[in-house]
Amino acid sequence: MRPKKVILCVDDNEQSLSIRKFMLETRGYRVLAAASGREALEAFQQAGTVDLVLADLLMPEMDGAEVIRVLKELAPEVPMILISGKVRMYEKNTVADIFLPKGTYPAAELLERIRILLIKKRGPRKLAPPFPTTGTEPSRQIAAS
């Protein structure tokens, strides 16, 4: 069985965080929830492996853009999504892979974006040979006429 992909969700709104956590866990992801930027940094460092970060933009003390900037310095290969319920367009220089305004996309779109980013992070799968190469295959002999 493959290990579950780990997603770090950061949002100071408990209800939004809880809904997102439930949605992701029911799709088979392991979710680390953080209610602040500082909690997110601690959880990221303690987790050992985080496959994706999903952070709210507007949070007190340390906003989501700052959280992502710091985490990208630690692990540039980890895909990160910045989301916001109040800001519809985000023009500030960010290192997030994607910006999504909350409420303007269906949950299925968020899940699909997460799936695609995780595939890109993993890279292409190596294809298995089409037939076993054990050397026990029957040999074909062609009769000479």
PyMOL commands that set and color helices and strands:
alter all, ss='L'
color gray80, all
select helices_A, chain A and resi 14-25+37-47+64-74+107-122
alter helices_A, ss='H'
color red, helices_A
select strands_A, chain A and resi 6-10+30-34+52-56+80-84+98-101
alter strands_A, ss='S'
color yellow, strands_A
deselect
rebuild
show_as cartoon
